[in-house]
Amino acid sequence: MRVGYYIKDHGETRADVTYFDEDAKVDLAAPFDVEDFVVAAAQWEWDYNDGWEWLGEGAVFSMVVDDEDIGDFNIHVDVQPTFSSSRVK
């Protein structure tokens, strides 16, 4: 089973499906949690497509399994600050 996604909000269609690599094939005998794949897709898109400028709260990912649409999923973005420091002179 191949799992992929596309983002209608960005003008993508079924022709633009991004599939997870072959190592991410889903075992039909095991429990399948599509939301794990949605989160992984959102993290990848965030990391490689300009974060907030590209993917914000409420984006909708359309998930595809074996070339069949299985549903749309809202993305929720949590804000986690990153800290750094420098010595005061």
TORKOL-4160 file (C-alpha; in steps of 0.2 Angstrom, whole numbers, padded with zeros to 4 digits, m for minus):
89
<pt num="1" X="0000" Y="0000" Z="0000"/>
<pt num="2" X="0007" Y="0017" Z="m0005"/>
<pt num="3" X="0003" Y="0032" Z="0005"/>
<pt num="4" X="0004" Y="0050" Z="m0002"/>
<pt num="5" X="m0004" Y="0067" Z="0000"/>
<pt num="6" X="m0008" Y="0083" Z="m0010"/>
<pt num="7" X="m0013" Y="0101" Z="m0004"/>
<pt num="8" X="m0028" Y="0108" Z="m0013"/>
<pt num="9" X="m0026" Y="0125" Z="m0004"/>
<pt num="10" X="m0010" Y="0127" Z="m0014"/>
<pt num="11" X="m0018" Y="0122" Z="m0031"/>
<pt num="12" X="m0013" Y="0104" Z="m0031"/>
<pt num="13" X="m0023" Y="0090" Z="m0038"/>
<pt num="14" X="m0022" Y="0071" Z="m0038"/>
<pt num="15" X="m0009" Y="0074" Z="m0052"/>
<pt num="16" X="0002" Y="0082" Z="m0039"/>
<pt num="17" X="0002" Y="0068" Z="m0026"/>
<pt num="18" X="0018" Y="0067" Z="m0016"/>
<pt num="19" X="0021" Y="0049" Z="m0011"/>
<pt num="20" X="0031" Y="0043" Z="0004"/>
<pt num="21" X="0046" Y="0033" Z="m0001"/>
<pt num="22" X="0046" Y="0014" Z="m0003"/>
<pt num="23" X="0052" Y="0012" Z="0015"/>
<pt num="24" X="0035" Y="0019" Z="0021"/>
<pt num="25" X="0024" Y="0006" Z="0013"/>
<pt num="26" X="0010" Y="0001" Z="0025"/>
<pt num="27" X="0008" Y="m0016" Z="0031"/>
<pt num="28" X="m0010" Y="m0020" Z="0028"/>
<pt num="29" X="m0010" Y="m0033" Z="0043"/>
<pt num="30" X="m0004" Y="m0020" Z="0055"/>
<pt num="31" X="m0015" Y="m0006" Z="0062"/>
<pt num="32" X="m0015" Y="0009" Z="0050"/>
<pt num="33" X="m0015" Y="0026" Z="0058"/>
<pt num="34" X="m0016" Y="0039" Z="0043"/>
<pt num="35" X="m0014" Y="0053" Z="0055"/>
<pt num="36" X="0004" Y="0048" Z="0058"/>
<pt num="37" X="0007" Y="0050" Z="0040"/>
<pt num="38" X="m0002" Y="0067" Z="0040"/>
<pt num="39" X="0009" Y="0073" Z="0054"/>
<pt num="40" X="0025" Y="0067" Z="0045"/>
<pt num="41" X="0019" Y="0075" Z="0028"/>
<pt num="42" X="0016" Y="0092" Z="0037"/>
<pt num="43" X="0033" Y="0091" Z="0046"/>
<pt num="44" X="0042" Y="0088" Z="0029"/>
<pt num="45" X="0032" Y="0102" Z="0020"/>
<pt num="46" X="0036" Y="0114" Z="0035"/>
<pt num="47" X="0055" Y="0110" Z="0035"/>
<pt num="48" X="0057" Y="0111" Z="0016"/>
<pt num="49" X="0045" Y="0124" Z="0011"/>
<pt num="50" X="0048" Y="0140" Z="0021"/>
<pt num="51" X="0038" Y="0136" Z="0037"/>
<pt num="52" X="0025" Y="0149" Z="0042"/>
<pt num="53" X="0026" Y="0157" Z="0024"/>
<pt num="54" X="0020" Y="0141" Z="0016"/>
<pt num="55" X="0011" Y="0130" Z="0029"/>
<pt num="56" X="0000" Y="0138" Z="0042"/>
<pt num="57" X="m0014" Y="0133" Z="0054"/>
<pt num="58" X="m0029" Y="0126" Z="0046"/>
<pt num="59" X="m0020" Y="0120" Z="0030"/>
<pt num="60" X="m0029" Y="0104" Z="0023"/>
<pt num="61" X="m0019" Y="0089" Z="0017"/>
<pt num="62" X="m0029" Y="0077" Z="0006"/>
<pt num="63" X="m0022" Y="0059" Z="0009"/>
<pt num="64" X="m0021" Y="0046" Z="m0004"/>
<pt num="65" X="m0019" Y="0027" Z="m0002"/>
<pt num="66" X="m0015" Y="0016" Z="m0017"/>
<pt num="67" X="m0022" Y="0030" Z="m0029"/>
<pt num="68" X="m0038" Y="0032" Z="m0019"/>
<pt num="69" X="m0043" Y="0048" Z="m0009"/>
<pt num="70" X="m0046" Y="0043" Z="0009"/>
<pt num="71" X="m0050" Y="0060" Z="0016"/>
<pt num="72" X="m0045" Y="0078" Z="0020"/>
<pt num="73" X="m0036" Y="0082" Z="0036"/>
<pt num="74" X="m0033" Y="0099" Z="0045"/>
<pt num="75" X="m0016" Y="0103" Z="0051"/>
<pt num="76" X="m0014" Y="0111" Z="0068"/>
<pt num="77" X="0003" Y="0120" Z="0071"/>
<pt num="78" X="0010" Y="0122" Z="0088"/>
<pt num="79" X="0022" Y="0136" Z="0092"/>
<pt num="80" X="0038" Y="0131" Z="0100"/>
<pt num="81" X="0051" Y="0144" Z="0103"/>
<pt num="82" X="0069" Y="0141" Z="0100"/>
<pt num="83" X="0082" Y="0149" Z="0111"/>
<pt num="84" X="0100" Y="0154" Z="0110"/>
<pt num="85" X="0112" Y="0164" Z="0121"/>
<pt num="86" X="0127" Y="0176" Z="0120"/>
<pt num="87" X="0139" Y="0182" Z="0134"/>
<pt num="88" X="0135" Y="0199" Z="0140"/>
<pt num="89" X="0151" Y="0210" Z="0139"/>
